[in-house]
């Protein structure tokens, strides 16, 4: 709507300018007609027709500025030649004191400097028009000064206005680009936060629900009561369904636009399950590796825990990272290697912590529902989390059919990236 209003105002201004200039030319023609001084009676009116024809081109001075300037130059040349061939026909004042250019000339040079994209051509035409208007071959200061004032000065003014408009447009574009970039950064931050929350939800809930599923499965096998076994199976199936639905929800949150952000952002914050570590320090209950081991033992996983050294030198971020490595490794064992034996090793060396979680080959049948409930990005996320704190991460199968997860962390990293 504003564009239409602006266009209407521009058109109204051009029409008003045309009417004013035509009326001015009519007054000049009437005044000159009353004092022909022996010149042809048709002189003022023939000149008025030429002036009006040139003025009409001003209606397109914004769209075709070079055409308008060319018409003005042609009219100026015609008026000059007419003075030599037919004095008084197109120019009443032929005594050498007047400037023989159409009244539209200043507006033509101004428009060419402002609106033309071919500035070199515009200035060549302006120079030719100035040469004709100043009539340097007659060496008249008054004529030369008047000619420059009516042709070159409007061109210079137009050049200034055009440069100012270009600067304003560039600054406006830069401001709009900065605003768009700010908006995109905000969108990216929101996407990263959404995906981070998805990763945290998956890590924490999957760990806890998988324990529930295994406990229900163990109860179903060990109980002699058919009702209890049936209810345990219902509970196990519900847990598997919850994990499946959780995977679907995480898949929705991990949109294609945010997936790359997840890979770098989901590992920065501690999960809700380990959030107590942020307030309670390295030795908080949520970060104790022994708790993870006991949880796995409680659902029938044969876990051997071996820790050597003092963990008090751990920085909070390293403690959280170690907790997450062991947590994910034990979760994968419960899901993909039931019946296997697991060994968790923690070694505190000089300035580093070595973690190794290795399991033997599966000794029982894999619960396909439980095994397929993950998002498939756990180990990749662990690798990035470890690298984020300056450590190394390796995982893969071992001889005999088992699997191993190993990580080396800098024990005294003090920069808490969480």
N, C-alpha and C positions, 0 to 999 in steps of 0.2 A: 504494500500500500504506500509506503514512504517513497519507494522508487518511482511509482506512478506520479505521485505528487511532485516530486523533484523534477521529473521530465516535463510535467505540465507547466511548472514555474519557468523552466528554461525556455520552452517554446513561447510562452507568453512574453518573456523578456525580449526574445528575438523579434517577435511580431511588433511589440511596442517600440523597439529600437528602429525597426524598418519604417513604421508610420512616422515617427519623429523626424527621421532623416529625409523622408519624402516630403513632408511638410516644409522642412527647412529649404530643400531644393526648390520647391514651388515658390516660396517667398523670394528666394534669390532670383529666380527666373522672372517673376513679376517685376521685381525692382530693376533688373537689367533690361527688361522689355520697355520700361518707361524712359530709358536713356540709351538707345541703340547707337547714337552718335554716328549715323551713316552706315552702320553695319546692316547686314540682312535682317529683316524683321523676324525671320524664322529662327534666328540664331539662338535666343534664349530657350525656345521650346525644343529645338533639336538637341541642345545640350541637356535639357531636362529629361528627355526620353533616354538619352545615353546614361545619365546619372541614375535614373530609376531602374533601368535594366541591370546595371551593376549592383545597385542596392538590393535587388531581389535575390541575388546570389547569397546574400548574408544569411538567408534562412537556412542554408546548408553549411554555414561556416564551421560548425563543430564536426560535421561528418566528412565534408570535403574541403578542408582548409586550403589545400594547394590549388584546387580548381578555382576557388574564390580569389586567391591571390593572383593567379594567372589571368583571370578576367580583368581584375583591377589593373594589372600591368598592361594588358592589351588596350584597355580603355585609355590609360594614360598616354601610351604611344600614339593612339589614334587622335587624341586631343592635341598632342604636340605637333603631329604632322598636319592636322587641319589648320593650325595657326599659319603654317607656311603656304599651304595650298588654297585654303578658303578662310581667310581671316574673319572672325566673328561668327562662323557657322556653329561650332561646338563650344568655343571659348569666347566669351564676350570681351573679357579684358585681355587684349593682345598687345598691351604697351610694354610688356616684359616684366611688370611688377607682380603679376599673379603667379600662383603655383598651379600648373596644369595637370592635376590628378583628380580622379573622382573622389567624392566625399566618403566613399566606402573604403578608401585605401588604408587609413589607420586601423580600421577594424579587421581588414584582410590580413595585414602584417601581424597584428596581435594574435589573431586566431591561428595563423600558420605556425607561429612560435609556440603556442600553447597546446594545440591539438594535433599537429602533424607528427607522425612517427618518423618522417624523413626530414630531419632537421637540416641536413646539408642542402637539400634541394630548396627547402623553405628559405634559407639564408641567401642562396644564390638569387632566387626570385626577388627577395626583399632588397638585395643590393642593386639589382637592375632597376627596380621601381624607384629606389632612392636616387639612382643616377639620372633617371628620366625626370624625376621631380625637382632635383636641385639644378639641373641644366648647367652643369659645370662649364660647358663651352661658352657661356655668356658671362661668367665670372661676376655674378651679382650676389653680394653677401646676404641681402634680404631674401632672395629666392632660395639660396642654398640653405640658409637657416630654417626657412619655412618648410622646405622639402624634407630636411632631416627630421624636423619636429613632427611632420605628418606621416613619415614612413619608418625611419630607423628607430626613433624613440618608442613608438608603440611596439615594434618588434622586440626591443630590449626589455620593455616592460613585460611582454608576453613570455620572454625567455625566463625572467625572474619568477613569474607566476607559475610557469610550467615546472621549473626546478623546485619551487616550494610545494607544489602539488605532488610531485614525485617523491619528495622527502616525506611528506605527510603520509602518502600511500605506503611507503616503505616502513615507516614507523608503525603505522596501523597494522600492516601485515606482520611485522615482528611481534607486536603486542598480541595479536590474535594467535600467532603461532606459539608464543609463550603460554597463552591461556590454554590452547589445545594440548600442549605438552604437559602442563600442570594437571589438566583433566585426565590425561592418559596415565600420568604417574599415580594419581589418586585411584584410578581404576585398577592399575596394576597392584597397588598396595592392598586394595580390597580383595583382589583375586588371590594374592599371596596369603592374606590372612584367612580367607575362606579355605584355601587348599591346606594351609597349615593346620587349621582346625580339623579338617578331614583326616589328615595323617595322624594327628594326635588321637582323635576318636578311634580310628582303626586300631592303632597300636595298643591303646589301653583296654578298649572293650574286647578286642580279640583275645588278648592275653587272659582276661578274667573269664570270659564266656567259654573259652576252650578248656579251662580248668573245670568249669561246671559240667561241660559235656563229658569230659573224661571221668569225673566223679560219678555222674549218672550212669555211664557205661560200666564202670567198675561195680556199682551197686546192682546193676541189672545182672551181671555175671555172678556176683558172690551171693546174692540173696536167694533163699529157698522159697520165699513167699511169692506166689505168682502175681498177686496184686501189686506188691512192691516192685517186682520186676517190670510189670506192665507200666506202672507209673514212672519208673526210671527210664524206660524206653521213650515214653511220651516226653519226659523232660529232656532226654538226650536229643530227640528229634526237634524239639522246640529250640534248643540251643543251636543246633546246626542250621535251622531255618533263620534264627536271629543273625547268625554269622553271614548267611547268604544275603539277607536283606541289608545288613551292614555294608557288605561289599558293593551292593547296588547303589546305596546312598553315597558311599565314597566315590563310586564311579561317576555319579552325577556331579558331585562337588569338584571332582578333578576334571574340569572341562578342558577341551583341547587348548583353549587360550591360556589356561592356568597350569597345565601339566608341567611345563618347563619351570615355572615359578615354584611348583611343589618340590621339585628335585633339589632346589637350593634353599627353600624356605621352611619346609616341613620339619627339618631336623634341628632348627635353631632353638626352639623353645622346648622346655621339658614337658612331658605329658602330664595329664591330670593325675595319673597313677603315681607319678614321681614328684608331684608338685610339692609334697611335704619337704623334699630335699632343699628347695629354695629357701625355706624358712628355717629348717632345722639343721642345716649343715650337712657335711659329708656323712656323718654317723646317724642321720635321721633314719627312722625305721623303713621309710619307703625306698631308701637307696641301699639298704643292706643286701648284699648279694646272697647272704645266707637265707634270707626270707624267700627269695626266688627258688633256691634249691629245695627248701622245705616244702614249698607249695607243690613243686613237681613230684617230690617224694610222696606227698599226701595222696596223689592220684595214681600212684603205682609206678612211677618212672624211677629206674635205678640210677641215681645220681651220686657221683663221688665228687666232693668239693675239697679242693686243695689250695690253700692260700698261704703264701710265704711273704713276709715283710710287713711293714707298717703302712696302712693306708691313710694315716693322718695328714700326710703331706699332699694328698690329692686336693686340687682346686675343685670347687663345686661343679664346674662345667665338665671336668674330666670324670668326676664321680657319676654324674648323670649319664655321660656317654658310656661309661663302663656298664652301668646298670642296664641301659638300653641294649647294648650288645648281648649281654648274657640273657636278658629277657627274651629278645627275639630268637636267639639260638635255641633256648629251651622250648619256646612256643613251637618252633619248626620241628623239633624232635617229637613233641607230643602229637603233632599233626601228621608228620610224614614218616616217622620211624617208631611206631609203637612197639614195645617189647625190647627196645634196644637199651644198652647201658651207656651212660653219659659220664664224661669226666670234665669237670670245670676246674681250670687251673688259673690262678692269679699269682703273678710274680712281680714283686716290687723291686726294681733295680735302681741303678744310679740315675735318677732323673727320668725314669720311664716306668710304665706299667705294661706288662705283657698279659694278655687275656687269651685263653684258648678253651673253646668248648667243642669237644669231639665226641661223636657217638658211634656206636658199632652199627652193623646192619640191623634192619628191622627184624624183630623176632615174632611179630604178629601181623595179622591182616590190617591193612590201612583202611580207615574209615573214609570212604571217598567223599562223603558229604563234608566232613570236617576238613579234609585235605584241600578241597577245592574252595574253601570259604575265604581264603586270603585274597589280597589285592595283587600279589605278585611283585610288589616293589619293596618288600621288607629288607632284603639284603642290599639292594641298591641304595636304599635310604640309609642303612647303617654305614655303608662305605662313605657316603657323602658326609654324614655326621662326624665320622672319625677324621676324615680329611679336613673338616672344618676346624677342628681343634689342633691340627698339625700332626695327626697320627697316620698310621698305615693300616690297611684292612685287607685280609685275604680270606677267601672261602672257596670250598670245593670238595669233591669226593676224595676219600682216602682209600688205600688198598684194603680189601676185605669187605667193601660195600658200605662203609660208613661215610660220615660227612664231618668236616671240620670248619670251624670259624675261628680265625686268629686275628688279633689286633694288638698294635703297639701304640700306647698313648703317652704323651708327655705328662709326667706326674705333677709337675708344678706349674702348669699353665695357669696364669692368674687372670687372664682376660676372659671374663665370663660373657660368651657370645649370646647367652640366653637373654 
